[in-house]
């Protein structure tokens, strides 16, 4: 799994600052392997990483709803 993620990251570019979100962020083995393969430690937070996608979708929906009101 980690190797597949690295392959995808190489296609889009890897930044010095990055975060892992979603359920995969809770898998310590995958996170450690990613760190080893790309040589960068991901940003951390005290928030649940699975909420990031839901929060982004909610913010996107809010913007769309505000545009429709105008």
C-alpha positions in Angstrom: 0.0 0.0 0.0 2.7 2.5 0.9 4.7 1.8 -2.3 1.5 2.4 -4.3 1.0 5.7 -2.5 4.6 6.7 -3.2 4.2 5.9 -6.9 1.2 8.3 -7.0 3.0 11.0 -5.0 5.9 10.8 -7.5 3.5 11.6 -10.3 2.2 14.8 -8.7 5.3 15.8 -6.7 6.2 15.5 -3.1 6.3 18.7 -1.0 8.3 19.1 2.2 5.1 19.7 4.2 2.4 17.0 3.7 -0.3 15.3 5.7 -1.8 11.9 5.5 -5.6 11.9 5.9 -8.3 9.3 5.9 -8.3 5.9 7.4 -4.8 5.1 6.1 -3.4 7.7 8.5 -4.4 5.5 11.4 -2.3 2.6 10.1 1.0 3.2 11.8 2.8 0.6 9.6 1.8 2.4 6.4 2.7 5.8 7.8 6.2 4.5 8.9 6.8 2.9 5.5 5.8 6.1 3.7 8.2 8.1 5.9 11.0 5.6 5.1 10.3 5.6 1.3 10.0 9.4 0.8 12.3 10.5 3.7 9.9 13.1 5.0 7.9 13.0 8.2 4.2 13.9 7.7 2.6 16.7 9.6 0.6 15.6 12.6 -2.4 16.9 14.4 -4.5 16.0 17.4 -7.6 15.9 15.2 -9.0 12.6 13.8 -7.5 12.3 10.2 -10.6 10.7 9.0 -12.5 13.9 9.5 -10.4 15.8 6.9 -12.2 14.5 3.9 -15.7 15.1 5.4 -14.7 18.6 6.5 -13.4 19.4 3.0 -16.6 18.1 1.4 -18.8 20.1 3.9 -16.8 23.3 3.1 -17.2 22.7 -0.6 -20.9 22.1 -0.3 -21.2 25.3 1.7 -19.6 27.3 -1.0 -21.8 25.8 -3.7 -24.9 26.5 -1.6 -23.9 30.1 -1.1 -23.4 30.5 -4.8 -26.9 29.1 -5.5 -28.5 31.7 -3.1 -27.1 34.6 -5.2 
